[in-house]
């Protein structure tokens, strides 16, 4: 049975953040509000947890996902950042954006993930998520919480809890959230392309 934690989104309670981090460290799956919509996530190198999330989402391992990182310094440990990329992301992050970047060599092999050579990187602009990332000290693999039968993500934490309380470890209740995803920006080529318009404005 999942634990429902009421965490203040502006001033997250340290003891509750510690509980979330302990769960992630042990392979737990958490549901939490971001600066766009509610998301579901786990530790980056925990393939069992990732596979379980994919089953919840009814997706295959080829499904695109991203990592949440605290800042550009953490992002540079997992993605290749040119000077252009660094300046562009610094200008727009933190915020509701997913930046598609080349992954570092052997990243997915090291972390037991798919063999995709790109990675989606997010630096969230939400005190709650930043507190988790800072205390955890490593990225969180994340997927928007959209169920197979729905068009949009769920935004009611109690409804989410009722649906997932036997499939995840923690559901964070910080009130309602947006139902729109991030703006996705492809930075793999010379031209910077917006491949999906979401809540973030460039």
C-alpha positions in Angstrom: 0.0 0.0 0.0 1.4 3.4 -1.0 2.0 6.1 1.5 0.2 9.4 0.9 2.4 12.3 2.0 1.1 15.9 2.2 4.1 18.0 1.5 4.1 21.8 1.2 5.1 22.7 -2.3 6.7 26.0 -1.2 8.4 25.0 2.1 8.8 21.2 1.9 9.1 19.5 5.3 12.6 18.0 5.6 11.4 14.9 7.4 9.0 14.1 4.6 11.6 14.8 1.9 13.9 12.4 3.8 11.2 9.8 3.6 10.8 10.3 -0.2 14.6 10.0 -0.7 14.8 6.8 1.4 12.1 5.3 -0.7 13.8 6.2 -4.0 17.1 4.8 -2.7 15.5 1.5 -2.0 13.9 1.2 -5.5 10.7 2.9 -4.7 8.3 4.5 -7.2 7.0 8.0 -6.4 4.2 10.2 -7.8 4.8 13.9 -7.5 3.7 17.3 -8.8 6.2 19.1 -11.1 6.1 22.6 -12.6 4.0 21.2 -15.4 1.9 18.1 -14.6 2.0 15.2 -12.1 4.8 12.8 -12.8 5.8 9.2 -11.9 9.4 8.5 -11.3 12.2 6.4 -9.8 15.9 6.1 -9.4 17.8 6.2 -12.7 19.6 2.9 -12.5 16.7 0.8 -11.1 15.5 -1.1 -14.2 12.9 -3.1 -12.2 11.2 0.1 -11.1 11.4 1.6 -14.6 9.8 -1.6 -16.1 7.0 -1.4 -13.5 6.3 2.3 -14.5 6.2 1.3 -18.1 3.6 -1.4 -17.3 1.5 1.2 -15.4 1.7 3.5 -18.4 1.2 0.6 -20.8 4.4 1.5 -22.7 7.4 -0.3 -24.0 11.0 0.4 -23.0 11.4 2.4 -26.2 9.1 5.0 -24.8 10.7 8.4 -24.5 11.4 9.5 -20.9 13.5 12.2 -19.3 15.5 12.8 -16.2 15.0 15.4 -13.6 18.2 17.1 -12.5 18.9 19.8 -9.9 20.9 22.0 -12.1 23.2 22.3 -15.2 26.1 20.8 -13.3 24.1 17.6 -12.7 22.9 17.6 -16.3 26.5 17.7 -17.6 27.1 14.4 -15.8 24.6 12.6 -18.1 24.3 14.7 -21.3 26.8 16.3 -23.7 26.4 20.1 -23.5 28.0 22.4 -26.1 28.6 26.0 -25.2 25.4 26.9 -27.2 23.4 24.3 -25.3 24.7 25.5 -21.9 23.9 29.1 -22.6 20.4 28.3 -24.0 19.4 26.0 -21.1 20.8 28.5 -18.5 18.6 31.2 -20.0 15.4 29.1 -19.8 15.9 26.8 -16.8 14.7 26.1 -14.3 11.3 25.9 -15.9 8.8 23.6 -17.6 11.1 22.5 -20.4 12.5 19.2 -21.6 15.7 19.5 -23.5 16.6 16.7 -25.8 20.4 16.3 -25.8 23.0 13.7 -26.8 23.7 11.3 -23.9 27.2 10.6 -22.7 28.9 7.5 -24.0 27.8 4.3 -22.2 25.2 6.2 -20.2 22.4 3.8 -20.8 24.6 0.7 -20.5 25.9 2.0 -17.2 22.4 2.7 -15.9 20.7 -0.4 -17.3 18.4 1.5 -19.6 17.6 1.4 -23.3 20.3 2.0 -25.9 19.0 5.3 -27.1 21.8 7.8 -27.7 19.7 10.8 -26.6 18.3 11.9 -23.3 15.6 14.3 -22.2 16.8 16.6 -19.4 14.5 18.7 -17.1 15.5 21.3 -14.5 12.2 21.8 -12.7 11.1 25.1 -11.2 9.3 23.8 -8.1 10.6 24.0 -4.6 9.3 20.6 -3.7 11.0 18.8 -6.6 14.2 20.7 -6.1 14.3 19.7 -2.5 14.0 16.1 -3.4 16.7 16.3 -6.0 19.0 18.2 -3.7 18.6 15.6 -0.9 18.8 12.7 -3.3 21.9 13.9 -5.1 21.2 12.1 -8.4 18.6 12.3 -11.2 15.1 10.9 -11.1 13.8 9.1 -14.2 10.4 10.6 -14.9 7.3 10.1 -17.0 4.2 12.3 -17.2 1.4 10.5 -15.3 -1.0 9.8 -18.2 -2.9 6.6 -18.0 -3.6 4.6 -21.1 -7.3 5.4 -21.2 -6.7 9.2 -20.6 -5.8 12.0 -23.0 -4.4 14.3 -20.3 -2.4 13.7 -17.1 -4.3 13.3 -13.8 -4.0 16.4 -11.5 -5.9 15.3 -8.4 -3.5 13.6 -5.9 -6.4 11.7 -4.1 -7.7 10.3 -7.4 -4.2 9.3 -8.3 -3.7 7.6 -4.9 -7.0 5.7 -5.2 -5.8 4.4 -8.6 -2.2 3.6 -7.9 -1.9 2.9 -4.1 -1.1 -0.8 -4.7 1.4 -0.1 -7.5 3.6 2.7 -6.3 5.3 3.4 -3.0 4.6 7.1 -2.4 2.1 9.6 -3.7 2.9 13.2 -2.8 -0.1 15.5 -2.2 0.7 19.1 -2.8 -2.7 20.0 -4.2 -3.9 20.2 -7.7 -1.4 20.5 -10.6 -1.4 21.6 -14.2 -2.6 19.1 -16.8 -0.3 20.3 -19.6 3.2 18.8 -20.2 6.5 20.5 -20.7 7.6 22.2 -23.9 10.0 19.8 -25.6 13.1 21.3 -27.3 15.3 19.3 -29.6 18.9 20.5 -29.4 20.6 17.7 -31.4 21.1 19.6 -34.6 22.4 23.0 -35.6 18.9 24.4 -35.4 17.1 24.4 -32.1 13.6 23.0 -32.7 10.5 22.9 -30.6 9.0 19.5 -31.1 6.1 19.9 -28.7 4.5 23.0 -27.3 3.6 22.7 -23.7 3.3 25.0 -20.6 6.8 26.5 -21.1 7.1 29.6 -23.3 10.2 30.3 -25.4 
